[in-house]
């Protein structure tokens, strides 16, 4: 999995996607996932490293089955948070 950490006003915003999806674009009804933008271009990390980051992030954009499965395992999302675009699962987390 590829993760990019963005920092804004002392908060962590995460972009996480399955490695094989990086650089691709998916379209759905009234929405689009563009994994070719710099927003998602990060570095490959282990599940353990990513889990720690997800649990401490303010906002997370998670795309792809492996990434979603890890977020579910880490209990940062539940299945009802998962949506799909063009068959690709994704979730957006905003911690208030």
N, C-alpha and C positions, 0 to 999 in steps of 0.2 A: 504494500500500500504506500501511496505517496501522500505526504502531509506537508502543508505549508502553514506556518504560524505568522499571523499578522498581529501587530500590537497597535492599539489605539486607546489613548487616554488611560494607560495603565492596565488595560484589559486585553485578554487574549481572544482572538478570533481565529478559528481553525478552518482550513479547507482540506478535506480528506477524500481521496478517491482510490479506487482500485487501479493498480499500475497499468493494466492493459486498456483502461478507458482514457487515460491521459492523452490529450490532443484531439479527442473526438467531440462531436456535437450531436445532441439528441433533441428532437422537437416533439412537442405534444400539443394538445389543445390549449392555446393561449399561453404557452410557456416554452422555455428552451433551456437546456443545460449545455454550456459551452466550456468543455474541459480543456480547451486549447488556449485559454487566456492565462496570463501570468498569475492570476489569482490562485490557480490550482498547481502551478509549477513549483513544487517543493522538492523534498528529498525522501528517499525510502527509509522507513524506520521499522523497528520490530513491533509486534502487537503490544508487548509490555510498555514500550516507550509511548506508543500512540494512546493506549488506555490511560496512562497517567496524564497525558496532555488533555484528552477529552474530558476527563473528570474535573479538570481545573480551568476549562475554557468558559468564556462568557457566551460566545456564539460559535456554533459549528455547522458547517455545510458538509454533509456526508453523502458520497455517491458511490454506488456499486455494491454488489452482493457481499463481498468479503468485508468491506468497510462497514456496511450496515450490520452484518452479523457480529462484528467486534463491538460496535456501539450497543447492540442489544445485550451481548455478554457482559459488558461493563455497566449495564443498566443506566446508561445516560439517555436512552430512548426506550420506548415500548413499541410493539408492533403497530399500534394505531397511528403512530407518528410517521410511518413509512408510506411514501407515495411512489408512483412510477411515472416515468416519461419514456415513451418508446421502449417499454419493457425493462428499463433500468431503474432500480430502486434508489431513492434518495430521501434524505431527511434534513430538516433545518431545525437547529436547537437555538433558542434564545433564553438565557437564564436571566430572570428578573431579580 
